[in-house]
Amino acid sequence: MATVDLVMPKMGESIMEATILKWHKQAGDMVKMDETVLEIATDKVDTEVPSTTEGVMEEVLFKVNDVVPVGAIIARVRTGANEQVNMEQRTDEQMSKEEGTNEQGARNFEQRPNVNDQQPTTNEQQETNEKPGTKNETNHRFYSPLVLNIAAQEGVKMTELESINGTGNEGRVTKKDILQFVSERKGKQVESSQFTVQRSQEKEPVHETNALSTIDRQPSTSYSGNVEIMEMDRMRRLIADHMVRSKHTSPHVTSFTEADVTNLVMWRNKVKNDFEKREGTKITFTPLFIEAIVRCIKKFPLINSSIDGNNIIIKKDINIGMATALPSGNLIVPVIKNADGFNLVGLSKKVNGLADAARNNKLKPEDISDGTFTLTNVGTFGSLMGTPIINQPQVAILAVGAIKKRPVVIETPHGDSIAIRHMMYLSMSYDHRIVDGSLGATFLTAVANELENFNANRDF
């Protein structure tokens, strides 16, 4: 038999920890390959974690609501234990027959002539009594092979095994009984160690750097007047921590511009019905914005990068994240991988598919990982513009505002005129460590130009 460690999987480049929401398997349960073991949550998505092996769950190392770093061992599975589990699951009648056979064999063994009539020493008697898997004169309880195996692996002595109140037939100790005993014994050890750690912390306070931990340690405040106190839910706390860390990591600079998107709006209004009939999906403004962003990233690849120490990592893959509002009011950022490989129809289907999955809580870990640039549409809620916070470890995020009709000056070869046009503000926050104002403003202007010069006669 062997023991396989189950580790907290990596959910994305910027995700360093996850919260355990629910365990589907407990110690002693059978686990199949790819069977769901637990549910976890990050600041971006909730997901299920499957088993990477088949066997019996030997140990669960973390509790529900524990925050576990990526790569940490969360459970252990004992492989090659199927035969022993089957033996434990025999019917009471079969076990009774086996018990009778074992007792008859013991009597036969006692009647055999003893080659060595010498009495064992006191130490030998004690060792024999404490070794799991043997039967002494004072106790004739039957222990199944699985119970004895668990006792041996966990270092449970025979005297301890005899003290367990069995819940099986005729007081027999079952797998559940032995595992509960082991769990309670470990719990006492953990409580003892936690008390020791607590005593040491009282002597030498630990200074935490995590933003949420700092919030948690703040003393409670009394509020005057008529107020309502509402505790943050888990996802909001994670988002808050992610945003604070982003501000601490990157020196943010935000540039603004505006674009005349009249041609784009008129074209969409003209083709949206035929598009939906032919392609089976709606066309929104988001894939049109992403199309323009992708073209500009190819011209300015430094925008599509991240920082690792003193190194700039320029990403060759263009993976566009799109901030999506959830029914709960929280935000999530699904990612369109290799967005430069899709035409407008493909982008529309990806955008709509990921948005629907986000709203129905069906996103997978791979749907929110490996983003290289993020688009957020603050205009969805009526905002004209915004100053978005960078989605780490990316170096830039672009926000588009609401499209509004405004009178603007139109320059023509025959003179200037005032016309009603569809106008939209764009803003981009970028990491000033590697993106200077010239690059940031130039890239933002290039995106605006792509949208203004949209071909109103194109096909879809």
C-alpha positions in Angstrom: 0.0 0.0 0.0 1.0 3.6 -0.6 -0.2 7.0 0.5 -0.8 9.7 -2.1 -1.0 13.4 -1.1 -3.8 15.5 -2.5 -2.6 19.2 -2.8 -4.4 22.4 -3.3 -4.4 23.0 -7.1 -3.2 26.2 -8.7 -6.2 28.1 -10.0 -4.5 30.9 -11.9 -1.4 32.9 -12.1 -2.4 35.5 -9.4 -4.2 33.1 -7.1 -2.1 32.0 -4.2 -4.7 30.5 -1.8 -8.2 29.2 -1.7 -10.9 28.7 1.0 -12.4 25.3 1.7 -16.2 25.4 1.3 -17.2 21.8 1.7 -15.7 18.3 2.1 -17.4 15.6 0.0 -15.1 12.9 1.4 -14.1 12.2 5.0 -11.5 9.9 6.6 -12.4 6.3 5.8 -14.4 7.0 2.7 -13.7 5.3 -0.6 -12.4 7.7 -3.3 -12.4 7.0 -7.0 -10.2 8.6 -9.6 -11.5 12.0 -10.6 -14.3 11.9 -8.0 -15.0 15.2 -6.3 -13.2 15.4 -2.9 -14.0 18.9 -1.9 -15.3 22.3 -3.0 -13.1 25.4 -2.8 -13.4 29.1 -3.5 -11.0 31.8 -4.6 -11.5 35.5 -5.1 -12.5 34.7 -8.6 -14.4 31.4 -8.7 -15.9 28.5 -6.7 -15.0 25.1 -8.0 -14.7 21.4 -7.2 -11.4 19.5 -6.7 -11.3 15.9 -8.0 -9.1 13.1 -6.6 -5.9 12.3 -8.5 -5.9 8.7 -7.3 -8.2 5.9 -6.1 -8.2 4.4 -2.6 -9.4 5.2 0.9 -9.3 8.7 2.3 -6.8 8.4 5.1 -6.7 11.9 6.5 -8.2 15.3 6.0 -5.8 18.0 7.0 -8.0 21.2 6.9 -11.5 22.2 8.0 -14.3 24.0 6.3 -13.6 27.8 6.0 -9.8 27.2 6.3 -7.7 29.3 3.9 -5.1 27.1 2.3 -2.1 28.1 0.2 -1.7 26.7 -3.3 0.4 23.6 -3.3 -0.3 22.7 0.4 -1.2 19.1 1.2 -5.0 19.1 2.0 -5.6 15.3 2.4 -4.0 11.9 2.0 -5.4 8.9 0.2 -4.3 5.3 0.9 -4.1 3.3 -2.3 -4.3 -0.4 -2.6 -6.8 -0.7 0.3 -9.9 -1.8 -1.7 -9.6 -5.4 -0.6 -9.5 -4.4 3.1 -12.5 -2.1 2.7 -14.4 -5.0 1.1 -13.6 -7.2 4.1 -14.9 -4.5 6.5 -18.1 -4.3 4.5 -19.0 -7.9 4.8 -22.4 -8.8 6.2 -22.8 -9.5 10.0 -23.4 -13.2 9.2 -20.2 -13.6 7.3 -18.3 -11.8 10.0 -19.8 -14.1 12.7 -18.7 -17.1 10.7 -15.2 -15.7 10.4 -15.2 -15.0 14.1 -16.1 -18.6 14.9 -13.4 -19.8 12.6 -10.8 -17.6 14.2 -11.8 -18.7 17.7 -11.7 -22.4 16.7 -8.3 -21.9 15.2 -7.2 -20.2 18.4 -8.4 -23.2 20.5 -6.6 -25.6 18.1 -3.4 -23.5 18.5 -3.7 -23.6 22.3 -4.0 -27.5 22.3 -0.8 -28.0 20.2 2.2 -29.1 22.2 4.5 -26.2 23.1 8.0 -26.8 22.0 9.4 -24.2 24.5 7.8 -24.6 27.9 9.6 -21.6 29.1 7.2 -18.8 30.3 7.7 -15.5 28.4 9.3 -12.7 30.4 7.2 -9.7 31.7 8.5 -7.5 28.9 7.5 -10.1 26.3 4.0 -10.4 27.8 3.6 -6.6 27.7 4.7 -6.3 24.1 2.4 -9.1 23.1 -0.6 -7.5 24.9 0.1 -4.1 23.3 0.6 -5.3 19.7 -2.6 -4.9 17.6 -3.8 -8.0 15.9 -3.4 -10.4 18.8 -5.9 -11.9 21.3 -5.0 -12.1 25.0 -6.6 -14.1 27.8 -8.8 -11.4 29.1 -10.3 -10.1 25.9 -12.0 -12.3 23.2 -13.3 -9.4 21.0 -12.9 -9.9 17.3 -11.1 -7.2 15.3 -11.5 -7.1 11.5 -8.3 -6.9 9.4 -9.1 -3.3 8.4 -9.5 -2.2 12.0 -6.2 -3.9 12.9 -4.5 -2.3 9.9 -5.7 1.2 10.8 -4.7 0.6 14.4 -1.2 -0.5 13.4 -0.7 2.5 11.0 -2.0 5.0 13.6 0.1 3.5 16.5 -3.0 2.5 18.5 -2.0 0.0 21.2 -4.1 -3.1 22.0 -4.9 -1.6 25.4 -6.3 1.5 23.6 -8.2 -0.7 21.1 -9.8 -2.6 23.9 -11.0 0.7 25.5 -13.0 1.7 22.4 -16.8 1.2 22.7 -17.7 -0.7 19.5 -21.0 0.1 17.7 -20.9 -2.9 15.5 -22.6 -6.3 16.0 -22.1 -7.6 19.6 -20.0 -4.5 20.4 -17.5 -5.1 17.6 -15.2 -2.2 16.8 -16.0 -0.9 13.3 -13.9 1.2 10.9 -16.0 4.2 11.9 -15.2 3.6 15.6 -11.4 3.3 15.1 -11.3 6.4 12.8 -13.3 8.4 15.3 -11.0 7.4 18.1 -7.9 8.4 16.0 -9.5 11.7 15.1 -10.3 12.5 18.7 -6.8 11.7 19.8 -5.3 13.9 17.1 -7.7 16.7 18.1 -6.4 16.6 21.6 -2.9 16.8 20.3 -3.8 19.8 18.0 -5.5 21.6 21.0 -2.3 21.1 23.0 -0.1 22.4 20.2 -2.4 25.4 19.6 -2.3 26.2 23.3 1.5 26.2 23.1 1.5 28.5 20.0 -1.0 30.8 21.7 1.2 31.1 24.7 4.2 32.0 22.5 2.2 34.5 20.6 1.1 36.2 23.8 4.8 36.6 24.6 5.8 37.8 21.2 3.1 39.4 19.0 3.0 38.6 15.3 2.7 41.5 12.9 0.5 40.5 10.0 0.8 42.0 6.6 -2.4 40.6 5.0 -4.9 43.4 4.5 -7.9 41.5 5.6 -6.1 40.2 8.7 -5.3 43.8 9.6 -9.0 44.6 9.3 -9.9 41.6 11.4 -7.5 42.8 14.2 -8.9 46.3 14.4 -10.9 46.9 17.6 -14.6 47.1 17.3 -16.0 50.6 16.9 -19.1 52.1 18.4 -21.4 53.8 15.9 -23.7 56.7 16.7 -27.0 57.2 15.1 -29.3 54.8 13.2 -27.0 52.4 11.4 -27.1 48.8 10.0 -23.9 46.7 10.3 -23.6 44.1 7.5 -20.7 41.7 7.5 -18.8 41.1 4.2 -19.5 37.8 2.5 -16.6 35.6 1.7 -16.2 36.6 -1.9 -16.4 40.4 -1.1 -13.7 39.9 1.5 -11.5 38.2 -1.1 -12.1 40.9 -3.7 -11.3 43.5 -1.1 -8.0 41.8 -0.3 -7.2 41.5 -4.0 -7.8 45.1 -4.7 -5.8 46.4 -1.7 -2.9 44.2 -2.7 -3.0 45.5 -6.2 -2.8 49.1 -5.0 0.1 48.2 -2.8 1.9 46.3 -5.6 1.5 48.7 -8.6 1.8 52.5 -8.8 -1.4 53.3 -10.7 -1.7 55.9 -13.4 -4.9 56.5 -15.3 -5.2 58.1 -18.7 -8.5 59.2 -20.4 -9.7 59.8 -23.9 -13.0 59.8 -25.8 -14.1 58.2 -29.0 -16.8 58.8 -31.6 -18.4 55.4 -31.9 -21.3 56.4 -34.1 -20.3 54.1 -37.0 -19.9 51.1 -34.6 -23.3 51.8 -33.0 -25.1 52.2 -36.3 -23.5 49.0 -37.7 -24.6 47.0 -34.7 -28.1 48.3 -34.8 -28.3 47.3 -38.4 -27.0 43.7 -38.2 -27.9 42.6 -34.6 -31.2 40.8 -35.7 -29.7 39.0 -38.6 -26.6 38.2 -36.6 -28.7 36.5 -33.9 -30.7 34.5 -36.5 -27.7 33.3 -38.4 -25.3 32.7 -35.5 -27.6 31.8 -32.7 -26.2 34.3 -30.3 -26.5 38.0 -29.7 -23.8 40.5 -30.6 -23.0 43.0 -27.9 -20.5 45.8 -27.8 -18.0 43.8 -25.8 -16.6 41.6 -28.6 -16.3 44.8 -30.7 -14.2 46.4 -28.0 -12.1 43.2 -27.5 -11.4 43.1 -31.3 -10.0 46.6 -31.2 -8.0 46.0 -28.0 -6.4 42.9 -29.6 -5.3 44.8 -32.7 -3.6 47.4 -30.5 -1.9 44.9 -28.2 -0.2 43.5 -31.3 1.2 47.0 -32.0 2.2 47.6 -28.4 3.1 44.2 -26.9 4.5 45.7 -23.7 0.9 46.4 -22.5 0.5 42.6 -22.5 3.0 41.8 -19.9 3.7 41.2 -16.2 6.6 41.8 -13.7 8.7 39.2 -12.0 11.2 40.9 -9.7 13.4 42.9 -12.0 12.2 41.0 -15.1 9.5 42.1 -17.5 7.6 39.0 -18.8 6.0 39.9 -22.2 3.2 37.5 -22.9 2.9 36.1 -26.5 -0.6 34.8 -25.8 -3.3 37.5 -25.8 -5.8 36.4 -23.1 -8.5 39.1 -22.5 -10.3 39.1 -19.2 -13.7 40.7 -19.1 -15.1 41.9 -15.8 -18.6 40.5 -15.3 -21.1 41.4 -12.7 -22.7 38.6 -10.7 -26.3 38.6 -9.3 -24.8 39.0 -5.8 -23.3 42.3 -6.8 -19.7 40.9 -6.8 -17.5 40.8 -9.9 -15.7 38.0 -11.6 -13.3 38.1 -14.5 -13.6 35.2 -17.0 -10.9 35.1 -19.6 -11.0 34.6 -23.4 -7.9 32.6 -24.2 -6.0 33.5 -27.4 -8.5 36.2 -28.3 -6.5 37.0 -31.4 -7.5 33.6 -32.9 -11.2 34.4 -33.0 -13.2 36.3 -35.6 -16.1 38.5 -34.5 -18.6 35.6 -34.5 -16.2 33.5 -32.4 -15.6 36.4 -29.9 -19.3 36.9 -29.6 -20.0 33.3 -28.7 -17.1 33.2 -26.2 -18.2 36.4 -24.5 -21.8 35.3 -24.2 -20.9 31.8 -23.1 -18.5 33.0 -20.4 -21.0 35.6 -19.2 -23.8 33.1 -18.9 -21.5 30.7 -17.0 -20.5 33.4 -14.6 -24.1 34.4 -13.8 -25.0 30.8 -13.3 -21.9 30.0 -11.2 -20.7 27.4 -13.7 -17.3 28.8 -14.5 -14.4 26.4 -14.3 -10.9 27.3 -12.9 -9.4 27.4 -16.4 -12.1 30.0 -17.4 -10.7 32.6 -15.0 -7.0 31.9 -15.2 -4.0 33.2 -17.2 -5.5 36.6 -18.2 -3.0 39.0 -19.7 -5.2 42.2 -20.1 -8.6 43.1 -18.7 -11.5 45.1 -20.1 -14.2 46.4 -17.8 -17.4 48.1 -19.0 -18.4 50.6 -16.4 -20.9 52.0 -18.8 -23.2 49.0 -18.2 -24.3 50.7 -15.0 -24.5 54.2 -16.5 -21.1 55.5 -15.6 -19.4 57.8 -18.0 -15.9 56.8 -17.0 -14.0 55.1 -14.2 -10.5 54.6 -12.7 -10.2 50.8 -12.7 -7.8 48.9 -10.4 -5.3 46.6 -12.2 -6.0 42.9 -12.1 -2.7 41.5 -10.8 -0.3 40.4 -12.1 -1.3 42.2 -15.3 0.0 45.8 -15.9 -3.0 47.5 -17.4 -6.8 47.5 -17.4 -9.1 49.4 -19.8 -12.6 50.7 -18.9 -15.2 51.8 -21.3 -18.0 54.2 -20.2 -21.6 54.6 -21.3 -22.3 55.6 -24.9 -24.1 58.9 -24.9 -25.4 61.1 -27.7 -23.8 64.5 -27.6 -23.5 67.5 -29.9 -19.9 67.6 -31.2 -17.9 69.6 -33.7 -17.3 67.7 -36.9 -14.3 68.8 -39.0 -14.8 68.5 -42.8 -12.9 69.8 -45.8 -15.8 72.2 -46.3 -15.7 73.5 -42.8 -16.7 72.7 -39.3 -20.2 71.7 -38.3 -22.0 70.6 -35.2 -23.7 67.1 -35.3 -25.3 64.6 -32.9 -22.8 61.8 -32.4 -22.5 58.7 -30.2 -19.6 59.4 -27.9 -17.9 57.2 -25.3 -15.1 57.9 -22.8 -12.3 55.4 -22.3 -9.9 55.2 -19.4 -6.9 52.9 -18.7 -5.1 52.3 -15.5 -1.5 51.0 -15.9 1.5 50.0 -13.8 3.9 52.9 -13.9 6.8 50.6 -13.0 7.0 49.6 -16.7 4.3 51.5 -18.5 5.1 55.2 -18.8 2.6 57.8 -19.6 3.6 58.0 -23.2 3.0 54.3 -23.8 -0.2 54.2 -21.8 -1.7 57.3 -23.5 -0.6 56.1 -27.0 -2.1 52.7 -26.5 -5.4 54.2 -25.2 -5.6 56.6 -28.2 -4.9 53.7 -30.6 -7.9 51.8 -29.2 -10.1 54.9 -29.5 -9.0 55.3 -33.1 -9.8 51.7 -33.9 -13.3 52.2 -32.6 -13.8 55.6 -34.4 -12.6 54.1 -37.7 -14.9 51.1 -37.5 -15.9 50.0 -41.0 -19.7 50.5 -41.1 -19.9 48.4 -44.4 -18.2 45.3 -43.0 -19.9 41.9 -42.9 -20.0 39.8 -39.7 
